[in-house]
Amino acid sequence: MSWKDLLSDFLNFAFLIILIFFCIVYFITGDNFTVFSRFVESILPLIFFGIIFLVRLKITRSELKKRKSNGETEVTLHLDATDKLLSDIVVFFTPILLGLIIYKARGVVSIIDLTILIAVFLIMFFWQRHLFSKER
């Protein structure tokens, strides 16, 4: 394990310890337990996806390390026009589908929801554009 990996793991661990300490001090000793319970309810989905992201990041880093040792860091994908079309469908229909889910849950799509949906679309669109700009 290189010093960069050790430093990254240490910083992740230190951040986690500081975050836990802050939560204990603020929520438990500050008599803000109701705020804590609402906070945990609202952040639970982010925690779920955050844990999945950290596990996937660790796996990807070890895979990249293996590929670098073999000298094979390039990935080759063989896509056709159908794959590009399916990618376009996913990019354009994801915000629409999310908007429909929000509308079904709340009965209205607010301006904040619309801003988030536009941000989701732009992020996906520019990421797809970045990936397919490497096309030969």
Salt bridges, closest charged atoms under 4 A:
ASP5 OD2 - LYS65 NZ 3.94
ASP9 OD2 - LYS58 NZ 3.06
ASP9 OD1 - ARG61 NH2 3.10
GLU63 OE2 - ARG67 NE 3.73
ASP88 OD1 - LYS84 NZ 3.41
ASP113 OD2 - ARG106 NH1 2.60
